Amino acid sequence: MKRLLPLLALLAFAGCGSQSSTAPRHLTAKPVGCMGPCSPTLKVGLPPKAEASKAEAQLPRIPDVSEWQPCVNRAIPTVFRLAYGSRQDTRAFCDGRYLAAHHVWRAGYVYLLPGSWTACTAQANAGAQIVAAVGGVDLVIADGEEKLGAGFQRCFLDRIHQLTHLPTADYTGCFSGLERIQPLWVPSYGAPPNCGPFKAWQYTDGTYCGEPYVTDCSFDYGITSIGRHPQPSRPALEARRRALRRALLRYGCRARVRRHESLGPRCRRWFAQGNAVNRQLGGH
């Protein structure tokens, strides 16, 4: 998440169109955005910034990415940008779909732009549509770096939770006014954040953080536990698959498939459960 965009990037974004007070109609299950000048320069090959202390270096690290980087290609816990205001991030689709396919923890954030209460609702509506288009997330984050006005972030978080039923968190500095009701993700470059408790600390905006290119990077103080249900172990899944295979054989479900006969509700249910177990094992 970038606090100050270069002037050239601001002009490029301006070419994409201004924010409207309603959710954009182009939000579909396809990547959207402008080509040419509206595609930011990829941040590849930049030297990493200084790492934090050795104590913090033992914590898990989380990259956060956007259209400033290529599409993610590592199945690791990741935060990716859903939207800039109401405009879908041009990498949101490929990032979200890749992470969903690999069954890893993922959070999506919306970079909030100031405006009226109508703008707050529009950005939440757009964010909810993008969440659905990219295959879902475990956590939705409000990126409140701009001067948004009192209550704007709370409005956004309440509305997007109402639409998605997903956990939410706040990305801001210390003492935002939301620290008592929202998990905090705090940026602090240099010294650790002087507040707490927080669930993640973004300690740099330029290093290699599990991806082969430069990204923002945060230490995980528990944020990846939000929204993630405990997953069965591989041995448990394999035992479940063996039990389903035995049931399919015992009750003649596979023979029915070979004879092109109706399966019935019990066989259909067992086949569906087996397919779900196979997908989970593919992600282990």
ZADO-367612 format. One record per residue (C-alpha): x, y, z. Coordinates in steps of 0.5 Angstrom, whole numbers. Layout:
<atoms>
      xx      yy      zz
       X       Y       Z
...
</atoms>
This chain:
<atoms>
      xx      yy      zz
       0       0       0
       3       6      -2
       2      13       2
       5      18      -4
       4      16     -11
       9      19     -16
       6      25     -20
       6      21     -26
       2      15     -23
      -3      20     -21
      -4      23     -28
      -4      16     -31
     -10      14     -26
     -13      21     -27
     -14      18     -35
     -18      12     -32
     -24      16     -30
     -26      19     -24
     -30      16     -18
     -37      16     -19
     -42      15     -13
     -45       8     -15
     -41       2     -16
     -38       1     -23
     -42      -3     -28
     -36      -6     -31
     -34     -11     -25
     -35     -18     -27
     -31     -24     -27
     -25     -21     -31
     -19     -17     -30
     -21     -10     -32
     -17      -3     -33
     -14       1     -38
      -8      -1     -42
      -2       3     -44
      -1       9     -39
      -6       7     -34
      -1       0     -33
       4       2     -28
      11       1     -28
      12      -6     -25
      17      -5     -19
      22     -11     -21
      29     -11     -19
      29      -5     -14
      34      -6      -8
      31      -9      -2
      31      -4       4
      34      -5      11
      31     -11      15
      28     -10      22
      31     -13      28
      33     -20      29
      27     -21      34
      22     -19      29
      26     -23      23
      23     -29      26
      16     -28      25
      12     -30      19
      12     -24      14
       7     -23       9
       7     -19       2
       2     -14       0
       1     -13      -7
      -3      -9     -13
      -2      -7     -20
       5      -4     -18
       7     -12     -18
       6     -17     -23
       1     -23     -22
       3     -27     -16
       6     -34     -17
       7     -36     -10
       2     -40      -6
       4     -36       1
      -1     -32       5
      -2     -25       1
      -5     -19       2
      -7     -16      -5
     -11     -10      -7
     -18     -11      -9
     -20      -3     -11
     -17       4     -11
     -23       7      -9
     -29       4     -14
     -24       2     -19
     -22      -5     -19
     -14      -6     -19
     -12      -9     -25
      -8     -15     -22
     -14     -17     -17
     -17     -22     -21
     -11     -26     -23
      -8     -25     -16
     -15     -27     -12
     -16     -33     -17
      -9     -36     -16
      -9     -35      -8
     -16     -38      -8
     -14     -44     -13
      -8     -46      -8
     -13     -45      -2
      -8     -40       2
     -10     -35       7
     -11     -28       3
     -14     -21       5
     -16     -16       0
     -16      -9       1
     -19      -3      -2
     -15       4      -2
     -21       9       0
     -22      15      -3
     -25      21       1
     -32      23      -1
     -39      24       2
     -43      18       5
     -45      16      -2
     -38      15      -4
     -37      11       2
     -42       6       0
     -40       6      -7
     -33       4      -5
     -36      -2      -1
     -41      -4      -6
     -35      -4     -11
     -31      -8      -6
     -36     -13      -5
     -37     -15     -12
     -30     -15     -13
     -29     -20      -7
     -34     -25     -11
     -31     -24     -18
     -24     -26     -15
     -26     -32     -11
     -27     -30      -4
     -22     -28       1
     -21     -29       8
     -21     -22      11
     -23     -15       8
     -18      -9      10
     -20      -2      10
     -14       2       7
     -15       9      10
      -9      13       9
     -13      19       6
     -16      24      10
     -23      21      10
     -27      25      15
     -30      22      21
     -34      16      21
     -32      14      14
     -28       8      15
     -33       5      20
     -38       7      15
     -34       3       9
     -33      -3      14
     -40      -4      17
     -43      -4      10
     -38      -9       7
     -39     -13      12
     -46     -13      11
     -45     -15       4
     -40     -20       5
     -41     -23      12
     -33     -23      12
     -28     -21      18
     -26     -14      17
     -19     -10      19
     -17      -3      19
     -10      -1      16
      -8       6      19
      -3       9      24
      -4       8      31
     -10      11      35
     -15      11      29
     -21      11      33
     -22       4      31
     -17       0      35
     -22      -2      40
     -27      -5      35
     -23      -7      29
     -16     -11      28
     -11      -6      27
      -5      -7      21
       0      -2      23
       5       2      18
      11       4      22
      18       4      18
      24       4      23
      21       3      30
      16      -2      32
       9       1      32
       8       5      39
       1       2      40
      -3      -4      41
      -5      -9      40
      -4     -10      33
      -5     -16      28
       1     -14      23
       6      -9      23
       8      -7      16
      15      -5      17
      18      -3      10
      15      -1       3
      21      -4      -1
      24     -11       0
      23     -18      -2
      18     -22       2
      17     -29      -1
      16     -26      -8
      21     -25     -13
      20     -18     -14
      20     -12      -9
      13     -11      -5
      11      -8       2
      12     -13       7
       9     -14      14
      10     -18      20
       5     -23      22
       2     -22      29
      -4     -26      28
      -7     -23      22
      -7     -29      18
     -11     -33      24
     -17     -28      22
     -22     -32      18
     -19     -38      17
     -22     -44      19
     -17     -50      22
     -16     -55      16
     -16     -62      17
      -9     -66      16
      -7     -69      10
      -8     -76      14
     -15     -74      16
     -17     -73       9
     -14     -79       6
     -17     -83      11
     -24     -80       9
     -23     -81       2
     -21     -88       3
     -28     -89       7
     -32     -85       1
     -29     -90      -4
     -31     -96       0
     -38     -93       1
     -38     -92      -7
     -36     -99      -8
     -40    -103      -3
     -47     -99      -5
     -45    -100     -13
     -45     -93     -14
     -39     -94     -19
     -42     -99     -22
     -48     -95     -24
     -44     -90     -27
     -41     -95     -32
     -48     -97     -33
     -50     -90     -34
     -56     -91     -29
     -59     -86     -24
     -54     -85     -18
     -59     -83     -13
     -58     -78      -7
     -54     -82      -3
     -49     -84      -9
     -49     -77     -11
     -47     -74      -4
     -41     -79      -3
     -39     -77     -10
     -39     -69      -9
     -36     -71      -2
     -30     -74      -5
     -29     -69     -10
     -29     -64      -5
     -23     -68      -1
     -19     -69      -7
     -19     -61      -8
     -17     -60      -1
     -11     -66      -2
      -9     -62      -8
      -8     -56      -4
      -4     -59       1
</atoms>
